[in-house]
């Protein structure tokens, strides 16, 4: 019996050593609770520390920090005022009850204009118990964290992401972190616009083999970030600021055998269209006797809905005026200049990751789609195509009619989704 027992024990030990040296075998053999690499709920503070002011993320134990000059925030139910829970300077939110359910963090992911550099991030070292962890090359990890938009936000955004790195990124330097390396966004990369309650940002990540830190934030420039204006709840007591500020809780990383083992990854993704603005800007030009024919034509602009080249009644009125002038002046030639907004470009990028085979990307080249639709309409109304010159400007030329002070972001975008008409001399 003793001999047999010793033989089985040696065999077990040999199998254990072999498994430890073989990451793939280890991955398949671990129990589910052993696969959890990280679970950070921002619950445990350094000895003797209490949260008393904004910018306190460094008070969290286990090496949690902000990697840039501007610091992320920590909110706690053990205090009140600016950094309290559930009520604080940014709004009201209850913590997630898992793992204590007393604290959560907060970061700024977007500000428009010159304030775009004022972003904050949270960096967490990968640790299991007290041991440092490095992700294993080629293995698959389920990564998730929960977000809630604060009532202080005038905007909601996409591109809420996790960045993996070997070292702490930025090392306390000023400005945002822009990178596409080792970045994991949510499965749909949608705009997260919910004020109350938590939504998961979740996806799978295949490790490169040197990742020791995870950083939460927005790693894309403003031009590549899709955003939408939001109205704060009627009963909110906080002032809205020109920002997208989110509460963050429960950052979790688990080792999985295959993508299907990541529960939130398997959730049915919402349609991309649900995040789009439905606003179509309309304007009837005011014509005066002093205006030249060229000025009158240029005053007629056709506007479009997000992601669409279909004509509103107002757009048809604009086009019919130009067509009437062309019929009255048979030698007149017109430039048809198409535009789109930057968020349509972002939508095209997102859709490109979803389509398969020969499927059409319906959001690609919206400026070209609109010009093509207008040309087809003009030709259908009897205008020879040789009298039409097509021009495509994309999102690079903003509408000069935009009021930078009084127009909100949704209206600015709506004014940019347009087709302009000009007489060719």
N, C-alpha and C positions, 0 to 999 in steps of 0.2 A: 504494500500500500504506500509506504513511504517513498519507494522508488518511483512508482507511478505518479504520485503527487509531485515529486520533484521534477519529473520529466514534463508534466503538464505545465508546471510553473515556469520552467525554462522556455518552453515553447511560447507561453503567453508573453514572457519578457521579450523574447526575440521578435514576436509579432508587434509588440508595442514599439520597440526600437525601430523596426522596419517602417511601421506606420508613421512614426515621428519624422523619419527621413524622407518619406514619400507624401508630399502635401496633398496630392489627389486622393490617395487612400485615406489620409487623415480626414479630409473634408467629408468623405462619404461615411466614415465610421463614427463621427462625433454625434453625441446626443444634442437635441435642440438647444438645451440651456447652455451647453458648452460652446455653441456657435456664436453666442453674443459677444461681439468685440467691444462695443461701446454702448452705454446708456447714460446720457447726460440730461438731467432735468434741472440743472442749476440750483440744486437743493442744498448743497453742502458748502458752507463758507469756511474760510481760513479761521483758525482759532482766534477768538476774541473780536472778530470783525462783525460789524452790523452795517446794513445798507442805509445811507443817510442822504445821498445826493446822486444826481444823474452822472453817468459815466463810470458806474461801479462794477463793471463786469469782472475786473481783476480781483475782486473780493472772493470770487468763487474758487474753491479748492481744486486740486488735481490739475493745475497748470493752465486753466482756462484764462484767455487773455484777448485783447484786441490787438491785431497786428499792425494797425496804422496809427497815426498821430491822434486822430479823433477816436474816442473810446465808445464802445457799445455800452448799453445800460443794463442794470439789473433791478428787478422789481421783486419785493418780498412782502408776504403777508405779516411778517413780524414788525413791520413799520407802517407809517401812514404818510400822507402828504405826497410830494412829487414822485416818490418811488414806492408807493404803497401798492398793495394788491387786495381787492380787485381794482380799486380806484386809484388813478395816478395822473400825472401831468399830461399824459398822452391819451387817456381815455379810461375805459373800464373793461376789464377782462378777468375771468376766473382762470386759475391755473389748471392744468391737466392733473387729475388726481393720482396718476401713476407715480410711484417712487417719491411719495411725500406730498406732492401737490401744493407746495407753498410758494414757490418762486418761478419766475420766467425771465427771459432776457428781452432786449429790444434793440433793433438796428434800423438805420436809415438806408434804404436801397435806391432811392432816386430823389434828385432835386433838379429842376430845370435850369437852363441858362448857365450863368457863371458859377452858380452854387452847385453844379454837377459834381464837383470834387469833394463835396461834403458828405461822403458815405462812411458807414461804419460796418465793421465785420466782427465775427467771433471765431477765434481759433481754439480748437480743443485737441490736446495730444491724445493719441490712441493708446488707451490703457485698459487692461483687464485686471481687475483687482488693483494691485499696486505695480504690476509689471508693464513695462512699455511693450507695445505691439507694433509690428511692421506687417502690413498686408502682404500676402503671398502672391507672387507673380502668377497670372493666369487664372486665379481663383475668382469666383463670383460672389459678390457681396450685395445684400439688400440694404439700401441706405434710405432712411426716412427722417424727417423732422417736421414738426407742426408749426404752422404760421397763423396769425390772426392780424388783420389790418387794424391799425389804431384809428380812433375817431379824429385824431389830429391831422390825418392825411387828406390832402386834396386829390391825390392820385393813387391809383392801384397799378401794379406792374406785373410783368412776367420776368423771366430770367432770374428767379430766386433759386440759388444754386449752392452746391457744395463743391469746394475745391480741395483736392488731396495734394499733399506735398511732403517732401522729405524733411524740409526745414520749415520753421515759422515764416510765412510769406511777409514781405514788406519790411519786417524788422523795425516797426515803429515809425517809418517814414511818413511824410505827408502825402495826401492825395489818395485816389482810389486804386484798387488792384484790378488791372485789366489783363486777362489771360484766357486762353482757350484750352490750355493744357490741364488734363486730369480734372475736368469740370463735369459734374453730374447735375443736370436739371431734372425737373419733374417729368414724368412720362409724356405729358401733353404740353409742358411749358406754357400753361395758360396764365392769364391774368388772375391773381388771387384778390378778390374784391370784397370778401366777407368781413364785416365789422365785428360781429359777435360769434363766438364759437371758433373751433380750430379746424384747419384743413391740413392734410398731409401733403408734403412735397416728397415724392417717392420715386425711386427708380433702381435699377441694378447698376453695379459698377464692377468692371473687370480690372483687377489690380495690375499695375506695372511691376510691382515688387519692391518699391522703396518708400511707400507711403507711410508716414508716421504721424501726420496731422490732418485734421479736417477743418476747413474754414467755411463758415456760412456767410453768404452775402450775394451781391450782384457784381459779376466780373465782366459785364459787357458795357460798352460805351452807351451814352444816352441815345445815340442815333440808331443803335441796334436793339434798344429796349422798347418793347410795346407797352404803352401806358394808356390809361383812361381816367378822365375826371370823375370823381365820386362826390356825392352829397352826403354830408354827415347826418346821422340820425337826428330827428327833431328834438329829442329829449337830451341830446348830448350837451354837456356843460363846457367842453374844451374848445379852444379856438383852432380852426383848421389852418394848417401851414402848407406852403408850397413844397410838399414832400410826399414820399411814399414810405411810411414808417410801419414796421411790422414787429409784433411780439413773436418770440421764438421759444419753443419748448420741446422737450423730449427728442433729442438727437440720438438716433439708434442705428447701429451697424451690426448686421448679422451675416455670418457665412452661410451660403446656400449652395445646394448641389446643382440647381438649375434655376433659371429665371422664374419658372412657375412656382417655385417655393417661396417667392417673395409676395405675400398676400396683397399688399397695396399695389404692387406692380401689375397684378392681374385685374385690378378694377377696370371696369369699362370706361374708357376715356370720354369726357364730354366733348361734344362737337366744338371745333375751333370757332365756328360762327357765333357761338353764344357770347363770345367776348367782344364782338365787334360793335361799333357805334352804328346806329340806324339813322343818324342825322344826315339830311341832305340840305345843304345851304341853298337858298334861293334869293335872287335879287332881280328886280325889274329896273333896268337902266333909266336914268333921267336924261332924256335927250333935249338939247337946246338948238335953236337956229344957228348959233355961232359955231357949233361943232362941225368938223369936216366929215365927209363920208367915212374916212378911215377911223376917226375917233368914235363915230357911232357904231361901226362894226366891232371895234375893239371893246366897246362897253358891253357887248353881248357875250356873256360867258356861260357855258353849259357846265353845271355842277352834277356830281354823282354821289351815290351811296357807296359806303365802304365795300371794296371788293367787287363792284359791279360796273358794267358798261351799259346797262339799260338806261333809257331816257325817262326822266320825270316830265310832267307836263310843262314845267318851267324851262327845262332844257330844250324841249321841242320848240317852244316859243322863241328861244334865243337862236336856234338853228334856222327856223323858218324866216326870221328877219334877214339873216345873212343870205339865205337862198333867194329871197325876194330881191335883194340888192344885186346879186349876181345875174339874175334873169333880166333885170332892168339895165344891166351894164354887161353885155355879152363878152367884152374883152377882159373883164375883171378876173384876176386870179387870187386865190386865197390860201394862206398858210394855215393849216390846222395843227395846233400845238397841244400835245397831250401831257398831262401831269398826274401824279399820284402822291399819296402821303407816305411817310417813312414807315408807318405801321403796316401798310400793305406790303412793303418789301419784307418786313419781319414775318408777316403771315405767309408769304411765299416761301421763305426759308424754312418755316416750321412744316408747311405742307410738303416740301421736298423730302423731308425725312419720313413721311407717312406713305407717299404714293409708291406703287409697285408697277414694274414693267412699263407699259406705254400709257399709263394713266396721265391725264392732263393736270397740270398744276394751275388751277383756276385763278390763283392770285398773282401769278408771274406776269411781269410786264403790263401792269394795269394801264400805264400811259399809252402803250401801243394798242391794247385792246380797245380803249376808248376812241382813239383816233380811227382805228379800223371801223368801228361802229358808226362814227360820224360820217366818214367817207362813204360808207355803204348807204347811209340815209340820204346824203346829198345826191349821189348818183341815182338813187331811186326816185328822187324828186326832179330829175331831168338835167342835172348838172354834169357836164362831161368831166371824167376823172382827170383829164389832162390839165384842167384848170385848178386842180387841188394839189397842194404840196404838203406832205406829211412831215411832222416834226415831233420828236419824242424827248421829253425833258426829265422824265422820272420824278424823283422827289428833290432834285437839286435846286430848283428855282421856286422860292416861296411866293405866294400870292401877295403882291404889294398892298392889297386891300386888308391884309391882316392887321388888327389893332393889338399890338403886343401888350398893351396895358389892360385893356378891357375884355378882350376875347379869351375865353377859357381854352384849354388844350383841345377839347373836342371840337369846338368851333373853328379853331385854327386848322385842324386837320381837314374838316369839311370844306373850308375855303380852298385848300390845296388840291382837292380831288376835282379836277376841272379840265376843260378844253377851251383854249383861247383861239380867236380868229383874227387874222391880220391881212390887210391888202398887200400883195406883192407888187412893188413898183418896178 
